[in-house]
Amino acid sequence: MDHITFHHDTVLSDVHMLLPNARHLMTRLNAVGQPVFISKFKILSDGEKHGNDVPGRSLKEAEEENDEPREDGEQDAKVPQGTAGEEGEEGEEREKGEEREQGEEEEEGGEGKVEAFLDEDGDLDITHRPRNPPKETSGRDLVCPIIIQQSNPVLEEEEDNTEDEDDKSFNDIIKIEHTMATTLEDVGKQVWRGAFLMADFILSEPLMFRGATVLELGAGTGLTSIVMATVAKTVYCTDVGEDLLGMCKRNVTLNRHMIEPAGGDVRVRQLDWLQHDLCTDDDVEFRWTEEEVADMYNNTNIIIAADVCYDDDLTDGFFRTLYRLCSNFTHTCTVFISIEKRMNFTLRHMDVSCDAYNHFRHCLSQLQDLEDGRCSFRVQQLPSTCAQFLLYERIEQLELWKVTATPLPLEPSAI
Ligand SMILES: C[S@@+](CC[C@H](N)C(=O)[O-])C[C@H]1O[C@@H](n2cnc3c(N)ncnc32)[C@H](O)[C@@H]1O
């Protein structure tokens, strides 16, 4: 196959969009014949990281600021858009910083140079130089390249680890196996920007997650769970599909160098939003043990979900699952959800609309308005301005939401 074929319903994450179409960098074909790649993402140190955060402003202060308009009884969920994208002096500073970084990257390959390879047929295979952000429309925070290195054709895990262990910066590198373009039902095999925003948030607020028992819903490749396990105690990293869960488990193994020193534990398990119960079936590889089910219900104090609301039926299933879990906890649980507000032109509207996002907001409002006597839900949008530890385009459509689920005291009549 000379070209990757895009079917009409094939989707490609923006995270992979800027990569060259270099099939020789593919690692293997997975069980369903999809090309698998490994990308290495560097976690930037304090000195290197992108300053999206407002200096001196803690998350708590930012949250309080975001809370203010809701004193009058307005729904928390009705927060105006655009907190992340506002540009001022700070934005200009940020852009200068990025220009510097991009300049440094260019130096490696020579100013303005484009690397060229010959493929095995002798055809020229050009790696495009990262595009610079258009200066006049500086509203966008374009950062490239996102992926710092790709795999060799044959990448034996052990060989790779030996090579990396000699590298001092090894502990800062997350290695993720993923595919590049998939049908909608396989989107979990790609890495999405929402996972990066969630990872940034975790790395910005480590105290919030230290020692926590965390449940990730729709974990995909597992990147966010892996980052979470560098601070939390136990992470139940969940999704559906044996092939995807297998890839996710492999990623957890590939990143044990980050997880083990921190004492974290990631358990890859099946959790289908369209099923009522957790799978404990002996025949299923990613089943839950009875002990894990009990631990998850008794101790989960944080739930995270990155970019999981893109289809209305699945979003309904996701919110039903969230409700079911939280209303069975006897303790408060905090849920963090990242979402990208995607705009599409639809024939139905004959206009640009963001249906999936609107449905997500509708579900949040429903959750907040729920009066079932068992659990109360408080919804807030958080600023998406935490510092950037990973390089990706932090577009203003990337949002972070917090839901606090608190069990209500039982009515005397119910006791
Ligand atoms: C857009 S991907 C996001 C993956 C990952 N969180 C990220 O941001 O890179 C959506 C995820 O939701 C998962 N998902 C879809 N339907 C699901 C279901 N019924 N139960 C559990 N997870 C589901 C997909 O498998 C996929 O991993």
The ligand as an ORCA input file, in Angstrom:
! r2SCAN-3c Opt
* xyz 0 1
  C     -11.677     11.054     21.123
  S     -11.199      9.629     21.987
  C     -10.301     10.311     23.351
  C      -9.243      9.383     23.830
  C      -8.308      9.976     24.877
  N      -9.039     10.320     26.067
  C      -7.598     11.176     24.317
  O      -8.039     12.299     24.613
  O      -6.602     11.028     23.596
  C     -12.746      9.108     22.787
  C     -12.603      7.883     23.640
  O     -13.885      7.482     24.135
  C     -13.937      6.068     24.092
  N     -15.317      5.543     24.053
  C     -16.201      5.610     23.024
  N     -17.322      4.930     23.326
  C     -17.142      4.410     24.560
  C     -17.958      3.607     25.420
  N     -19.174      3.175     25.049
  N     -17.467      3.266     26.629
  C     -16.247      3.670     27.008
  N     -15.416      4.442     26.244
  C     -15.868      4.795     25.026
  C     -13.213      5.749     22.791
  O     -12.842      4.378     22.705
  C     -12.043      6.696     22.871
  O     -10.960      6.152     23.534
*
